Amino acid sequence: MADNPSVEAGLSAFTVTLIIRRFDPETMDEPVWKDYDVELYPTDRVLDALHKIKWEQDGSLTFRRSCAHGICGSDAMRINGRNRLACKTLIKDLDITQPIYVEAIKGLPLEKDLVVDMEPFFASYREIQPFLIADAKPKDGKERIQSVAQREIFDDTTKCILCAACTSSCPVFWTDGQYFGPAAIVNAHRFIFDSRDEAAKVRLDILNDKEGVWRCRTTFNCTEACPRGIQVTQAIAEVKNAILAGKPAIPAGV
């Protein structure tokens, strides 16, 4: 019996050309595009193609990956001009009659091949204080109770995996390295609208900065790029409204 599930399923392999933007800071002044022909199955992912290139053709190819199941967020890259996770992008969903272009995400310093320096991204994330802040002790010394309706208000923004796909798809972020970016605002939203948190005003003040939410131009690139389906642009709009109101807008009856 064949070891490959695709073979077991009777699927046929075909040759796909990947054109990858390569960069080695030790030997190059500028990135260059290099093409690779890879035998793949329709159910393979772009990550599988990168593995085959690294393991069978060019061991110097450098990229990040960990869980390979769309949870760690480490393999965000630009595939055919769109920010995606390589582990969630199936070959069958791409036009294989044309080469598949793969490059590093934009707006962050390029380190090597498909790897960028994530420190500016995480610096913005840390600045919005992404943790629960609550001085008041919970009633009877037990857990902080929250209703289903209260949780639902910020449930969408708890899904962020910090892959930077949204932030690095933002034209404002490309041109202004000081902008907090969508991911930081999404994670601020997660706590601003949490009924258990007591520092909403602090985070709203942080984001009411010239490099905060007002730099957003509502292009929806971030929402389209999010591999978790988070309504990023909507979350940013809700933070803007909270700043204008001076507090998070909690629906009546919650």
N, C-alpha and C positions, 0 to 999 in steps of 0.2 A: 504493500500500500504506500502511496506517495506521502511524503512528510508535509508537503505544501498543501494547505486547505484549498487553494485556488485550483491546483491540479486535480485534487479529489473532486472538486465541483465541476470539472470538465471545462474550465476556462482556458482560453488560449493566451499565451504570452505574446507580446509585441515589443518592438523597439521604440523607445521614446528618447528624444534628444532633450537634455537639460542644459541650459546655458546659464552658468553660475558666475556671479561677479566675485572674482577672487582678489584678495589683498593680503600681502605679507609685508608688514612694516619694516622688516629686516632687509628685504630685497627689492621693494617697489616704492616708487614715489606716488603712484596713482593706481587705483584698482583697474583690473582688466577683466574682460569677459572671456570665459573658457567653456567650450562645449564638451559634453559627454553623452555617449549613446549607452542606454541602459535597457536591459530586458526586464519588462515588468508585466504584471497582471492588472486587470481593471480594478481589482479590490486592493491593490497596493496603495500606499499613501506616498506623498512627496518625501516624508521622512524615510520610508523604506528605500526610495530611490537614492537619497543622500547616503544612507548606510551602505548600499551596494557600491556606490562610487568610492566611498572612503575605504571599505574593506577589500574591494576587488580591483580598483583602478588607481586611486590616488589617496594614499594615507595621510597626506598633508591637509586635506580638506578639513576645515574647522567650523564647527557649529555647536550650539547648545541643544541638549535634549535630556530628559530625565524619565518622567513617567510614561511618555508616549501615549497617553490617553486623554489629553486635553484638560488636565487638572493642574499640572505644575506651571504651565505657561511659559516654559523656558525656550521653546522652539518657535517663537514668533518671528516671522520673516516676510519679505515681500515676494509673493508668487504671482507672476504675470501682472505685476503692478498693483496688487492688492495685498494689504496686510492680512495674514492668515497664520494659523498654527499648522506647521508642516505635518503634525501627527493627525490632524483632522481633515486634511485636504486629500481626497481620494483622486487617484489618477483618472478614473472614469468620469469624474466631474469636470475635467479639463479638456480642452481641445487638443488631442494628441496628434492631430495632423500638422500642428505647428509646434515649434520648440517651446518648452516651458522655461520661462525666465525666473531665476531665483536670486535674490539679493538681500542684504541686511536691511532691517528697518531703518527709516530715515530719522534725522533730527537728533540722534545720539552719536557720540564719538565712535568711529569705526576702529575696532581693535585688530581684528583679523577675519578675513573671509565673511562669514555670516554672523560674527560675534561683535556686539557693540558694548560700550561701557555703560552699564545700567545705573551707575552711581547718581548722575543728575536726576534720573527718574525717581530713584528711591529717596533722594534728598527732599524732593517736593512732597513725596508721600509721608515722610517723617514729619515734615513741617506742619501738616494739618492735624497732628496728634491723633493718629489712628488707633485709639484705644478708649475704652469706657472710662469716663471721669465722673465719679459720684462720691461726694463727701458724706451725704446723708446715709445713715445706717438703715438697712431694710427693716421693715416692720417685723417685730417679734424676733429679730435676729436671723431671719430666714432669707431665702432668695428674693431677688427683686422681681415681683410679679409683673407680667406683661400679658395683655390680652392678645388674642389672635388678630384683632383689628389693628392694634398698635404695632404689632410686628409686621403686618402686611404693608404698612406705609413705607418701610425701608427694605423690605424683603429682596427686591430686585437688585439693590446695590450691594447686598451681602455676597453676591455671586462672583465678584471680581477676583481674578486669579493673578493680578499684577503682571500680566504678560507684556504690557506696554503697547499692545496693538492699537488701542484707541489713541493714546497720546502721540505715538509716532505716525499716526495717519492725519494728524491735525496740521493744516497749513500754517496756523499761527505759531504752533510749537516749532515747526521747521525754521521759521524766520526769527523767532524770539525765544532764545534759550532760557529766559527768566520766567516764562509763563508756567504756571502750576501744571497745566495740562489736564485733560479729562479724567485720567485715572485717579489723580489726587483729589479732584473735586468729587468724584463718585464715592471715594472712601470717606471723605468728609461728610457727604450726604448720609452715609450709612449711620453715622453717630449723631449728626445734627437732628435727625428725625427719630432717634431712638428715645423712647419715653423714659428710659432708665438713666440716660446720660444728663449731666448738669452743666455741660460746657458748650452748649450750642452757640451762645453769644461769642465765646472766644473764637470758635472756628469761623463763624460768620464774619467777624472782624478781620481774621487772617485772609479770608477770600474776598473781602471788600477792598482789595488792593489793586493798584494799576496792573499788576500781573496776575490778578485773580480771575473770578468768573466773568468780569466785564470784557476780558480779551476774547471771549468766545464769540465767533461769528456765525454760529448756528448753521454750519455747512452739512451736518449729519455724517461727516466722514467717520467720526468716532463710533457712532451707533452702528454703522454698516460694518465696521472693522471688528467689533467685539465678538469673539468666538463663543461667548456665553449668552449672547442675546440680550444683554443689558440695554435698557433704553437710556443711553448715556446723555444724549442731548436733553431729554426730558428731565433727568436728574439735575443737570446744570441749570435748567430753567427754574426748577423748584428751589434751588439754592439762591438764585437771583431774587426770586419772589420773597424768600425768607429774609434776605438782607433788607429789601425794601420795606418789609413789614416789621422788621426788628425782631422777628422770632419765627420759628417754623410754623407753617400753616397746618394745623391739625384738623382734619374733617370733623364736622359736628357729629356727636354721638360716639366718638372714639375716646 
